[in-house]
Amino acid sequence: MSVLRPATPASRQLLYELVSGGSGLLLALFMWGHMLLVGSILTGERGFDWVAVFLEDYYLAQPIVPIILALFLTHAVLASRKIPAQLAERRKMIELGRGLKETNGFSPHTESMLWIWQVRTGMIVLVIGSFHLILLGIDLLTPLFGERVGIEALTSMERVRAGLWLPYGILLVCVEFHAGVGLYRLAVKWGVGSRMTRRMLHIVEQFILWFFLVLGLVILLVLAGVLPPPLAFLLTGAAS
């Protein structure tokens, strides 16, 4: 008769890596899809509201908030295991990098620096991203900040113009860097695209990073009222 044995440390670590990487991949795909949906503001308020109402009427938006929040927290907890917990450990890492640069003329290893900045941006995303998800949840479930239950272009634009452009701008930069570098490191770790060199993977990562950064910046400027919707002509003359 077989006896169930507790997971070994190695198998447990593998499970953690799989869940951490998988949740990170799903979050990155969601964020890019989310940006494309928010990009409907480029067609004007009517286009944005049409997309929002469509998602809400078919109950596609409502379950997304708790699901993404659960993924968000799961990924944060598992990824934080690799962050040096003690201040002394962090100081040693910084001193080691400086020592390599000063004594041998070497700059800190690129991969290590990417990881360090991924950790830093991840902490920022955890704070601002949680606030954003809570705000979306309030919009989807209550009419507290708008004239109806649901996401509205007018309410979103007023918030951005009132000052949320700054935290959203910071969130944009941190999310895109964190997601881009995370997927690059995930591809290297699991041998995805093994026919591609790390240099090629870096190029792909940089392309994705700058594409979504520029797109996100344009969207933010439209929401802030700095730019007019550049694709508003697509809905000109369309039936109300």
GROMACS elastic network, one bead per residue, 0.5 to 0.9 nm:
[ bonds ]
;  ai    aj funct       b0    kb
    5     8     6  0.84712   500
    7    10     6  0.80415   500
    7    11     6  0.60542   500
    7    12     6  0.59542   500
    8    11     6  0.52741   500
    8    12     6  0.60448   500
    8    13     6  0.85329   500
    9    12     6  0.50432   500
    9    13     6  0.60746   500
    9    14     6  0.86025   500
   10    13     6  0.51434   500
   10    14     6  0.62487   500
   10    15     6  0.87015   500
   11    15     6  0.61983   500
   11    16     6  0.86359   500
   12    15     6  0.50649   500
   12    16     6  0.62383   500
   12    17     6  0.86502   500
   13    17     6  0.61727   500
   13    18     6  0.86304   500
   14    17     6  0.50360   500
   14    18     6  0.61794   500
   14    19     6  0.86517   500
   15    18     6  0.50968   500
   15    19     6  0.61532   500
   15    20     6  0.83945   500
   16    19     6  0.52463   500
   16    20     6  0.58663   500
   16    21     6  0.83597   500
   16    78     6  0.65834   500
   16    79     6  0.87689   500
   17    20     6  0.50877   500
   17    21     6  0.58773   500
   17    22     6  0.82284   500
   17    78     6  0.79937   500
   17    79     6  0.85550   500
   18    21     6  0.52534   500
   18    22     6  0.58079   500
   18    23     6  0.83357   500
   19    22     6  0.50740   500
   19    23     6  0.58613   500
   19    24     6  0.83095   500
   19    74     6  0.83227   500
   19    75     6  0.76410   500
   19    78     6  0.79307   500
   20    23     6  0.53519   500
   20    24     6  0.60957   500
   20    25     6  0.86302   500
   20    74     6  0.75202   500
   20    75     6  0.52785   500
   20    76     6  0.82658   500
   20    77     6  0.86653   500
   20    78     6  0.57279   500
   20    79     6  0.62340   500
   21    24     6  0.50621   500
   21    25     6  0.61169   500
   21    26     6  0.86786   500
   21    75     6  0.79742   500
   21    79     6  0.86886   500
   21   182     6  0.84987   500
   21   183     6  0.85920   500
   21   186     6  0.67260   500
   22    25     6  0.51010   500
   22    26     6  0.62625   500
   22    27     6  0.86087   500
   22    75     6  0.86580   500
   23    26     6  0.51400   500
   23    27     6  0.61062   500
   23    28     6  0.85994   500
   23    71     6  0.59444   500
   23    72     6  0.76732   500
   23    74     6  0.74604   500
   23    75     6  0.57513   500
   24    27     6  0.50921   500
   24    28     6  0.61381   500
   24    29     6  0.86544   500
   24    71     6  0.81532   500
   24    72     6  0.82042   500
   24    75     6  0.62487   500
   24   179     6  0.77156   500
   24   182     6  0.75024   500
   24   183     6  0.80216   500
   25    28     6  0.51851   500
   25    29     6  0.62751   500
   25    30     6  0.85717   500
   25   179     6  0.81307   500
   25   182     6  0.82061   500
   25   183     6  0.68683   500
   25   186     6  0.84816   500
   26    29     6  0.51909   500
   26    30     6  0.60701   500
   26    31     6  0.86111   500
   26    68     6  0.89883   500
   26    71     6  0.82118   500
   27    31     6  0.60759   500
   27    32     6  0.86729   500
   27    68     6  0.73176   500
   27    71     6  0.72509   500
   27    72     6  0.72299   500
   27    75     6  0.87855   500
   27   179     6  0.82192   500
   28    31     6  0.51397   500
   28    32     6  0.63533   500
   28    33     6  0.86196   500
   28   175     6  0.84410   500
   28   176     6  0.85040   500
   28   178     6  0.88702   500
   28   179     6  0.54984   500
   28   180     6  0.81015   500
   28   182     6  0.86884   500
   28   183     6  0.80596   500
   29    32     6  0.53033   500
   29    33     6  0.61598   500
   29    34     6  0.84460   500
   29   179     6  0.89015   500
   30    33     6  0.50377   500
   30    34     6  0.58351   500
   30    35     6  0.84906   500
   30    68     6  0.83498   500
   31    35     6  0.61156   500
   31    36     6  0.86674   500
   31   175     6  0.81744   500
   31   176     6  0.87262   500
   31   179     6  0.87072   500
   32    35     6  0.51014   500
   32    36     6  0.63611   500
   32    37     6  0.87549   500
   32   176     6  0.88572   500
   32   212     6  0.76052   500
   33    36     6  0.51404   500
   33    37     6  0.63303   500
   33    38     6  0.86844   500
   34    37     6  0.51250   500
   34    38     6  0.61468   500
   34    39     6  0.83769   500
   35    38     6  0.50100   500
   35    39     6  0.58843   500
   35    40     6  0.89271   500
   35   212     6  0.81336   500
   35   215     6  0.83084   500
   35   216     6  0.69883   500
   35   219     6  0.85649   500
   36    40     6  0.70664   500
   36   215     6  0.87485   500
   36   216     6  0.89840   500
   37    40     6  0.56210   500
   37    41     6  0.83937   500
   37    48     6  0.80732   500
   37    51     6  0.73332   500
   37    52     6  0.85634   500
   38    41     6  0.61151   500
   38    42     6  0.84410   500
   38    48     6  0.70306   500
   38    51     6  0.86690   500
   38    52     6  0.89244   500
   38   219     6  0.76108   500
   39    42     6  0.56088   500
   39    43     6  0.80383   500
   39    48     6  0.78355   500
   39   215     6  0.80149   500
   39   216     6  0.79818   500
   39   218     6  0.88361   500
   39   219     6  0.59873   500
   40    43     6  0.56354   500
   40    44     6  0.72299   500
   40    45     6  0.82798   500
   40    46     6  0.89239   500
   40    47     6  0.57178   500
   40    49     6  0.85387   500
   40    50     6  0.88433   500
   40    51     6  0.72499   500
   40   219     6  0.87456   500
   40   231     6  0.88923   500
   41    45     6  0.58959   500
   41    46     6  0.80807   500
   41    47     6  0.63384   500
   41    49     6  0.84087   500
   41   153     6  0.75249   500
   41   219     6  0.70108   500
   41   222     6  0.73156   500
   41   223     6  0.73527   500
   41   229     6  0.68298   500
   41   231     6  0.86762   500
   41   232     6  0.87484   500
   42    45     6  0.82931   500
   42    47     6  0.80207   500
   42    48     6  0.80418   500
   42   218     6  0.83729   500
   42   219     6  0.66510   500
   42   222     6  0.69541   500
   42   223     6  0.88069   500
   42   228     6  0.80686   500
   42   230     6  0.57480   500
   42   231     6  0.53682   500
   42   232     6  0.66404   500
   43    46     6  0.75301   500
   43    47     6  0.55119   500
   43    48     6  0.72804   500
   43   229     6  0.56007   500
   43   230     6  0.67243   500
   43   233     6  0.72844   500
   43   234     6  0.67099   500
   43   235     6  0.69025   500
   44    47     6  0.55239   500
   44    48     6  0.64826   500
   44    49     6  0.88223   500
   44   153     6  0.85827   500
   44   222     6  0.88145   500
   44   228     6  0.81773   500
   44   229     6  0.53903   500
   44   230     6  0.82896   500
   44   231     6  0.73902   500
   44   232     6  0.53512   500
   44   235     6  0.82290   500
   45    48     6  0.51246   500
   45    49     6  0.60818   500
   45    50     6  0.85055   500
   45   152     6  0.83792   500
   45   153     6  0.54159   500
   45   154     6  0.71582   500
   45   229     6  0.86398   500
   45   232     6  0.89368   500
   46    49     6  0.51909   500
   46    50     6  0.60549   500
   46    51     6  0.87359   500
   46   153     6  0.79045   500
   46   235     6  0.83237   500
   46   240     6  0.86038   500
   47    50     6  0.51213   500
   47    51     6  0.64084   500
   47    52     6  0.87171   500
   47   153     6  0.89666   500
   47   232     6  0.84138   500
   47   235     6  0.75883   500
   48    51     6  0.53919   500
   48    52     6  0.62801   500
   48    53     6  0.87179   500
   48   152     6  0.77058   500
   48   153     6  0.60521   500
   49    53     6  0.59802   500
   49    54     6  0.84002   500
   49   151     6  0.75703   500
   49   152     6  0.58615   500
   49   153     6  0.59050   500
   49   154     6  0.89042   500
   50    53     6  0.52741   500
   50    54     6  0.60780   500
   50    55     6  0.86800   500
   51    54     6  0.51330   500
   51    55     6  0.62695   500
   51    56     6  0.86324   500
   52    55     6  0.53180   500
   52    56     6  0.61692   500
   52    57     6  0.85402   500
   52    61     6  0.81516   500
   52   150     6  0.75579   500
   52   151     6  0.61484   500
   52   152     6  0.72547   500
   52   153     6  0.86878   500
   53    56     6  0.50325   500
   53    57     6  0.57809   500
   53    58     6  0.84370   500
   53   150     6  0.75636   500
   53   151     6  0.78528   500
   53   152     6  0.86484   500
   54    57     6  0.53034   500
   54    58     6  0.63103   500
   54    59     6  0.85179   500
   54    60     6  0.83526   500
   55    58     6  0.55410   500
   55    59     6  0.61275   500
   55    61     6  0.53279   500
   55    62     6  0.83597   500
   56    60     6  0.59713   500
   56    61     6  0.53649   500
   56    62     6  0.66721   500
   56   140     6  0.79069   500
   56   150     6  0.71219   500
   56   151     6  0.85911   500
   57    60     6  0.77251   500
   57    61     6  0.86439   500
   58    61     6  0.80364   500
   59    62     6  0.57120   500
   59    63     6  0.72654   500
   60    63     6  0.66170   500
   60    64     6  0.69956   500
   61    64     6  0.53238   500
   61    65     6  0.73083   500
   61   140     6  0.77614   500
   62    65     6  0.63075   500
   62    66     6  0.81319   500
   62   137     6  0.78061   500
   62   140     6  0.63397   500
   62   141     6  0.77013   500
   63    66     6  0.59745   500
   63    67     6  0.63727   500
   63    68     6  0.86815   500
   64    67     6  0.51637   500
   64    68     6  0.58681   500
   64    69     6  0.83043   500
   65    68     6  0.53167   500
   65    69     6  0.59566   500
   65    70     6  0.85625   500
   65   133     6  0.65516   500
   65   134     6  0.81555   500
   65   136     6  0.74086   500
   65   137     6  0.61772   500
   65   140     6  0.88796   500
   66    70     6  0.60556   500
   66    71     6  0.85863   500
   66   133     6  0.87689   500
   66   137     6  0.82315   500
   67    70     6  0.52091   500
   67    71     6  0.62845   500
   67    72     6  0.84759   500
   68    72     6  0.58061   500
   68    73     6  0.85474   500
   68   133     6  0.83959   500
   69    73     6  0.61837   500
   69    74     6  0.84972   500
   69   130     6  0.76309   500
   69   133     6  0.71168   500
   69   134     6  0.88221   500
   70    73     6  0.53300   500
   70    74     6  0.60785   500
   70    75     6  0.85375   500
   71    74     6  0.50650   500
   71    75     6  0.59910   500
   71    76     6  0.84376   500
   72    75     6  0.53498   500
   72    76     6  0.61662   500
   72    77     6  0.87307   500
   72   126     6  0.79245   500
   72   129     6  0.88375   500
   72   130     6  0.84107   500
   73    76     6  0.50009   500
   73    77     6  0.61029   500
   73    78     6  0.86070   500
   73   126     6  0.82698   500
   74    77     6  0.53173   500
   74    78     6  0.62497   500
   74    79     6  0.84476   500
   75    78     6  0.53220   500
   75    79     6  0.58251   500
   75    80     6  0.82726   500
   76    79     6  0.52680   500
   76    80     6  0.59060   500
   76    81     6  0.88900   500
   76   122     6  0.79631   500
   76   123     6  0.85384   500
   76   126     6  0.73486   500
   77    80     6  0.52956   500
   77    81     6  0.69379   500
   78    81     6  0.56237   500
   78    82     6  0.81268   500
   79    82     6  0.61342   500
   79    83     6  0.76689   500
   79   119     6  0.86684   500
   80    83     6  0.52704   500
   80    84     6  0.86124   500
   80    85     6  0.89567   500
   80   119     6  0.82223   500
   81    84     6  0.79975   500
   81    85     6  0.83650   500
   82    85     6  0.84054   500
   83    90     6  0.87708   500
   83   116     6  0.89703   500
   83   119     6  0.73996   500
   84    87     6  0.75584   500
   84    88     6  0.87830   500
   84    89     6  0.59771   500
   84    90     6  0.60371   500
   85    88     6  0.87058   500
   85    89     6  0.73000   500
   85    90     6  0.78998   500
   86    89     6  0.53123   500
   86    90     6  0.66720   500
   86    91     6  0.88734   500
   87    90     6  0.51762   500
   87    91     6  0.62620   500
   87    92     6  0.87201   500
   88    91     6  0.50947   500
   88    92     6  0.62651   500
   88    93     6  0.88093   500
   89    92     6  0.51279   500
   89    93     6  0.64336   500
   89    94     6  0.88626   500
   90    93     6  0.51509   500
   90    94     6  0.63845   500
   90    95     6  0.86630   500
   91    94     6  0.51245   500
   91    95     6  0.60680   500
   91    96     6  0.84703   500
   92    95     6  0.50619   500
   92    96     6  0.59632   500
   92    97     6  0.86029   500
   93    96     6  0.51385   500
   93    97     6  0.63349   500
   93    98     6  0.87204   500
   94    97     6  0.52713   500
   94    98     6  0.62751   500
   94    99     6  0.85554   500
   95    98     6  0.50620   500
   95    99     6  0.59079   500
   95   100     6  0.85873   500
   96    99     6  0.50148   500
   96   100     6  0.62474   500
   96   101     6  0.86963   500
   96   108     6  0.85761   500
   97   100     6  0.53241   500
   97   101     6  0.64183   500
   97   102     6  0.87526   500
   97   106     6  0.88993   500
   97   107     6  0.74592   500
   97   108     6  0.51618   500
   97   109     6  0.80961   500
   98   101     6  0.51426   500
   98   102     6  0.60395   500
   98   103     6  0.84090   500
   98   107     6  0.80819   500
   98   108     6  0.74550   500
   99   102     6  0.51915   500
   99   103     6  0.57612   500
   99   104     6  0.77708   500
   99   106     6  0.89269   500
  100   103     6  0.56417   500
  100   104     6  0.55126   500
  100   105     6  0.67723   500
  100   106     6  0.56296   500
  100   107     6  0.67632   500
  100   108     6  0.67625   500
  101   104     6  0.58330   500
  101   108     6  0.65369   500
  102   105     6  0.56752   500
  102   106     6  0.74269   500
  102   107     6  0.84902   500
  103   106     6  0.79382   500
  104   107     6  0.87304   500
  106   109     6  0.82592   500
  107   110     6  0.81185   500
  108   111     6  0.86414   500
  108   112     6  0.71416   500
  108   113     6  0.67621   500
  109   112     6  0.52778   500
  109   113     6  0.62923   500
  109   114     6  0.87025   500
  110   113     6  0.51400   500
  110   114     6  0.61422   500
  110   115     6  0.86445   500
  111   114     6  0.51252   500
  111   115     6  0.63040   500
  111   116     6  0.87459   500
  111   185     6  0.85701   500
  112   115     6  0.50966   500
  112   116     6  0.62143   500
  112   117     6  0.87271   500
  113   116     6  0.50110   500
  113   117     6  0.61914   500
  113   118     6  0.83602   500
  114   117     6  0.53054   500
  114   118     6  0.59668   500
  114   119     6  0.86462   500
  114   181     6  0.69144   500
  115   119     6  0.62328   500
  115   120     6  0.87116   500
  115   181     6  0.79645   500
  115   182     6  0.84582   500
  115   185     6  0.85920   500
  116   119     6  0.52246   500
  116   120     6  0.64128   500
  116   121     6  0.87971   500
  117   121     6  0.60167   500
  117   122     6  0.82385   500
  117   177     6  0.85574   500
  117   178     6  0.79663   500
  118   121     6  0.52513   500
  118   122     6  0.59040   500
  118   123     6  0.86959   500
  118   174     6  0.84321   500
  118   177     6  0.72099   500
  118   178     6  0.51263   500
  118   179     6  0.84638   500
  118   181     6  0.69069   500
  118   182     6  0.73180   500
  119   123     6  0.64065   500
  119   124     6  0.89351   500
  119   178     6  0.79589   500
  120   123     6  0.53738   500
  120   124     6  0.67137   500
  120   125     6  0.88636   500
  120   174     6  0.86628   500
  120   178     6  0.88222   500
  121   124     6  0.51163   500
  121   125     6  0.61279   500
  121   126     6  0.85869   500
  121   171     6  0.87451   500
  121   173     6  0.85562   500
  121   175     6  0.72453   500
  121   177     6  0.74806   500
  121   178     6  0.60701   500
  122   126     6  0.60947   500
  122   127     6  0.88233   500
  122   174     6  0.72149   500
  122   175     6  0.76497   500
  122   178     6  0.63063   500
  123   126     6  0.51232   500
  123   127     6  0.66305   500
  123   128     6  0.89408   500
  124   127     6  0.53642   500
  124   128     6  0.62202   500
  124   129     6  0.78847   500
  124   170     6  0.83922   500
  124   171     6  0.73840   500
  124   174     6  0.70647   500
  124   175     6  0.87840   500
  125   128     6  0.53565   500
  125   129     6  0.50409   500
  125   130     6  0.77057   500
  125   170     6  0.87532   500
  125   171     6  0.61100   500
  125   172     6  0.89387   500
  125   174     6  0.63856   500
  125   175     6  0.63095   500
  125   178     6  0.84937   500
  126   129     6  0.53407   500
  126   130     6  0.58779   500
  126   131     6  0.86340   500
  127   130     6  0.54558   500
  127   131     6  0.65656   500
  127   132     6  0.89225   500
  128   131     6  0.51291   500
  128   132     6  0.62483   500
  128   133     6  0.87244   500
  128   167     6  0.69777   500
  128   168     6  0.79408   500
  128   170     6  0.85846   500
  128   171     6  0.64952   500
  129   132     6  0.50070   500
  129   133     6  0.61501   500
  129   134     6  0.85985   500
  129   171     6  0.71093   500
  129   175     6  0.87995   500
  130   133     6  0.51418   500
  130   134     6  0.61803   500
  130   135     6  0.85711   500
  131   134     6  0.52207   500
  131   135     6  0.61869   500
  131   136     6  0.86952   500
  132   135     6  0.50705   500
  132   136     6  0.62049   500
  132   137     6  0.86130   500
  132   168     6  0.86486   500
  133   136     6  0.50598   500
  133   137     6  0.61361   500
  133   138     6  0.86942   500
  134   138     6  0.62917   500
  134   139     6  0.87130   500
  135   138     6  0.51799   500
  135   139     6  0.63501   500
  135   140     6  0.87461   500
  136   139     6  0.50461   500
  136   140     6  0.61326   500
  136   141     6  0.86116   500
  136   150     6  0.86365   500
  136   151     6  0.75101   500
  137   140     6  0.51480   500
  137   141     6  0.61116   500
  137   142     6  0.82255   500
  138   141     6  0.53599   500
  138   142     6  0.55350   500
  138   143     6  0.78212   500
  138   144     6  0.72033   500
  138   145     6  0.80925   500
  138   149     6  0.87621   500
  138   150     6  0.84983   500
  139   142     6  0.55730   500
  139   143     6  0.64215   500
  139   144     6  0.70931   500
  139   145     6  0.68405   500
  139   146     6  0.75553   500
  139   148     6  0.86516   500
  139   149     6  0.62660   500
  139   150     6  0.51110   500
  139   151     6  0.56215   500
  139   152     6  0.84705   500
  140   143     6  0.80097   500
  140   149     6  0.59014   500
  140   151     6  0.62124   500
  141   144     6  0.88651   500
  141   149     6  0.61179   500
  141   150     6  0.68027   500
  142   145     6  0.79460   500
  142   146     6  0.85342   500
  142   148     6  0.76735   500
  142   149     6  0.50777   500
  142   150     6  0.72409   500
  143   146     6  0.52605   500
  143   147     6  0.60444   500
  143   150     6  0.70777   500
  144   147     6  0.79541   500
  144   148     6  0.82146   500
  144   149     6  0.79249   500
  145   148     6  0.84484   500
  145   149     6  0.88498   500
  145   155     6  0.72585   500
  146   149     6  0.71737   500
  146   150     6  0.79642   500
  146   151     6  0.80891   500
  146   152     6  0.73317   500
  146   154     6  0.85191   500
  146   155     6  0.61107   500
  147   150     6  0.89072   500
  147   152     6  0.86406   500
  147   155     6  0.87119   500
  148   151     6  0.83532   500
  148   152     6  0.83071   500
  149   152     6  0.88225   500
  151   154     6  0.89921   500
  151   155     6  0.76434   500
  151   156     6  0.75656   500
  152   155     6  0.54316   500
  152   156     6  0.62178   500
  152   157     6  0.86317   500
  153   156     6  0.51457   500
  153   157     6  0.60364   500
  153   158     6  0.85314   500
  153   223     6  0.84198   500
  154   157     6  0.52470   500
  154   158     6  0.61507   500
  154   159     6  0.86846   500
  155   158     6  0.51667   500
  155   159     6  0.62726   500
  155   160     6  0.87770   500
  156   159     6  0.52544   500
  156   160     6  0.63775   500
  156   161     6  0.87178   500
  156   223     6  0.73220   500
  157   160     6  0.51739   500
  157   161     6  0.61135   500
  157   162     6  0.84660   500
  157   222     6  0.83574   500
  157   224     6  0.60904   500
  157   225     6  0.75365   500
  158   161     6  0.51375   500
  158   162     6  0.59778   500
  158   163     6  0.88626   500
  158   223     6  0.81517   500
  158   224     6  0.78110   500
  159   162     6  0.50380   500
  159   163     6  0.66556   500
  159   164     6  0.58605   500
  159   165     6  0.80214   500
  159   223     6  0.88721   500
  159   224     6  0.85074   500
  160   163     6  0.55410   500
  160   166     6  0.82300   500
  160   168     6  0.80808   500
  160   220     6  0.79657   500
  160   223     6  0.63526   500
  160   224     6  0.54244   500
  160   225     6  0.87793   500
  161   164     6  0.67931   500
  161   165     6  0.66116   500
  161   223     6  0.73925   500
  161   225     6  0.71289   500
  162   165     6  0.78161   500
  162   224     6  0.85359   500
  163   166     6  0.62881   500
  163   167     6  0.81165   500
  163   224     6  0.89480   500
  164   167     6  0.55768   500
  164   168     6  0.59967   500
  164   169     6  0.82921   500
  164   224     6  0.89629   500
  165   168     6  0.51366   500
  165   169     6  0.57635   500
  165   170     6  0.85529   500
  165   220     6  0.69913   500
  165   221     6  0.84237   500
  165   223     6  0.84390   500
  165   224     6  0.68024   500
  166   169     6  0.50636   500
  166   170     6  0.62997   500
  166   171     6  0.85503   500
  167   170     6  0.50516   500
  167   171     6  0.59856   500
  167   172     6  0.85001   500
  168   172     6  0.59893   500
  168   173     6  0.87225   500
  168   220     6  0.79506   500
  169   172     6  0.50731   500
  169   173     6  0.64992   500
  169   174     6  0.87198   500
  169   216     6  0.85721   500
  169   217     6  0.75979   500
  169   220     6  0.74664   500
  170   173     6  0.53881   500
  170   174     6  0.61975   500
  170   175     6  0.84920   500
  171   174     6  0.51644   500
  171   175     6  0.57945   500
  171   176     6  0.83847   500
  172   175     6  0.53288   500
  172   176     6  0.61562   500
  172   177     6  0.85469   500
  172   212     6  0.88350   500
  172   213     6  0.70270   500
  172   216     6  0.68023   500
  172   217     6  0.79713   500
  173   176     6  0.54737   500
  173   177     6  0.61658   500
  173   178     6  0.84677   500
  173   213     6  0.67483   500
  173   216     6  0.89039   500
  174   177     6  0.52642   500
  174   178     6  0.58553   500
  174   179     6  0.83544   500
  175   178     6  0.51184   500
  175   179     6  0.58588   500
  175   180     6  0.82696   500
  176   179     6  0.52061   500
  176   180     6  0.58213   500
  176   181     6  0.83586   500
  176   208     6  0.84766   500
  176   209     6  0.57790   500
  176   210     6  0.83692   500
  176   212     6  0.69806   500
  176   213     6  0.66641   500
  177   180     6  0.52121   500
  177   181     6  0.59757   500
  177   182     6  0.81420   500
  177   209     6  0.64545   500
  177   213     6  0.88811   500
  178   181     6  0.54821   500
  178   182     6  0.57842   500
  178   183     6  0.85559   500
  179   183     6  0.61021   500
  179   184     6  0.85216   500
  179   209     6  0.83208   500
  180   183     6  0.54159   500
  180   184     6  0.62801   500
  180   185     6  0.87565   500
  180   205     6  0.55617   500
  180   206     6  0.75196   500
  180   208     6  0.68868   500
  180   209     6  0.57951   500
  181   185     6  0.61255   500
  181   186     6  0.84294   500
  181   202     6  0.86356   500
  181   205     6  0.68638   500
  181   206     6  0.87715   500
  181   209     6  0.86298   500
  182   185     6  0.52120   500
  182   186     6  0.60112   500
  182   187     6  0.85740   500
  183   187     6  0.60137   500
  183   188     6  0.85527   500
  183   205     6  0.78327   500
  184   187     6  0.51805   500
  184   188     6  0.63374   500
  184   189     6  0.86407   500
  184   198     6  0.87127   500
  184   201     6  0.65096   500
  184   202     6  0.70346   500
  184   204     6  0.85019   500
  184   205     6  0.62617   500
  185   188     6  0.50769   500
  185   189     6  0.59808   500
  185   190     6  0.86088   500
  186   189     6  0.50720   500
  186   190     6  0.61450   500
  186   191     6  0.82475   500
  186   192     6  0.79144   500
  187   190     6  0.55273   500
  187   191     6  0.57593   500
  187   193     6  0.68312   500
  187   194     6  0.83925   500
  187   201     6  0.81776   500
  188   191     6  0.52917   500
  188   192     6  0.64816   500
  188   193     6  0.80229   500
  188   194     6  0.79065   500
  188   198     6  0.74648   500
  188   201     6  0.83305   500
  189   192     6  0.78356   500
  190   194     6  0.88606   500
  191   194     6  0.51306   500
  191   195     6  0.89056   500
  192   195     6  0.84314   500
  192   196     6  0.87017   500
  193   196     6  0.54319   500
  193   197     6  0.83419   500
  193   201     6  0.82081   500
  194   197     6  0.73653   500
  196   199     6  0.79670   500
  196   200     6  0.59139   500
  196   201     6  0.66084   500
  197   200     6  0.51926   500
  197   201     6  0.63693   500
  197   202     6  0.86400   500
  198   202     6  0.60480   500
  198   203     6  0.86076   500
  199   203     6  0.63267   500
  199   204     6  0.87909   500
  200   203     6  0.50365   500
  200   204     6  0.63368   500
  200   205     6  0.85893   500
  201   204     6  0.50929   500
  201   205     6  0.60812   500
  201   206     6  0.85367   500
  202   206     6  0.60358   500
  202   207     6  0.85668   500
  203   206     6  0.50815   500
  203   207     6  0.61735   500
  203   208     6  0.86977   500
  204   207     6  0.51434   500
  204   208     6  0.62918   500
  204   209     6  0.85467   500
  205   208     6  0.52552   500
  205   209     6  0.60353   500
  205   210     6  0.86837   500
  206   210     6  0.61280   500
  206   211     6  0.84033   500
  207   210     6  0.54227   500
  207   211     6  0.59831   500
  207   212     6  0.86547   500
  208   211     6  0.51825   500
  208   212     6  0.62641   500
  208   213     6  0.84148   500
  209   212     6  0.56512   500
  209   213     6  0.60468   500
  209   214     6  0.86799   500
  210   214     6  0.59651   500
  210   215     6  0.83460   500
  211   214     6  0.54660   500
  211   215     6  0.61767   500
  211   216     6  0.85097   500
  212   216     6  0.57284   500
  212   217     6  0.82918   500
  213   216     6  0.51026   500
  213   217     6  0.60459   500
  213   218     6  0.86718   500
  214   217     6  0.50670   500
  214   218     6  0.62772   500
  214   219     6  0.86539   500
  215   218     6  0.52764   500
  215   219     6  0.62731   500
  215   220     6  0.86668   500
  216   219     6  0.50512   500
  216   220     6  0.60779   500
  216   221     6  0.85879   500
  217   220     6  0.50564   500
  217   221     6  0.61493   500
  217   222     6  0.86484   500
  218   221     6  0.51194   500
  218   222     6  0.62723   500
  218   223     6  0.86745   500
  218   227     6  0.78679   500
  219   222     6  0.51733   500
  219   223     6  0.62192   500
  219   224     6  0.85823   500
  219   227     6  0.88960   500
  219   229     6  0.86549   500
  220   223     6  0.50391   500
  220   224     6  0.60530   500
  220   225     6  0.86096   500
  220   226     6  0.87284   500
  221   225     6  0.62165   500
  221   226     6  0.51860   500
  221   227     6  0.56356   500
  221   228     6  0.85104   500
  222   225     6  0.50672   500
  222   226     6  0.58591   500
  222   228     6  0.58904   500
  222   229     6  0.60094   500
  222   230     6  0.85569   500
  223   226     6  0.76911   500
  223   227     6  0.81107   500
  223   228     6  0.89370   500
  223   229     6  0.88148   500
  224   227     6  0.77065   500
  225   228     6  0.66907   500
  225   229     6  0.88767   500
  227   230     6  0.78419   500
  228   231     6  0.88689   500
  228   232     6  0.83127   500
  229   232     6  0.54425   500
  229   233     6  0.87231   500
  230   233     6  0.76169   500
  231   234     6  0.57697   500
  231   235     6  0.80186   500
  232   235     6  0.57605   500
  232   236     6  0.66766   500
  233   237     6  0.84928   500
  234   237     6  0.84931   500
  234   238     6  0.82096   500
  235   238     6  0.52052   500
  235   239     6  0.84290   500
  236   239     6  0.87878   500
  237   240     6  0.86744   500
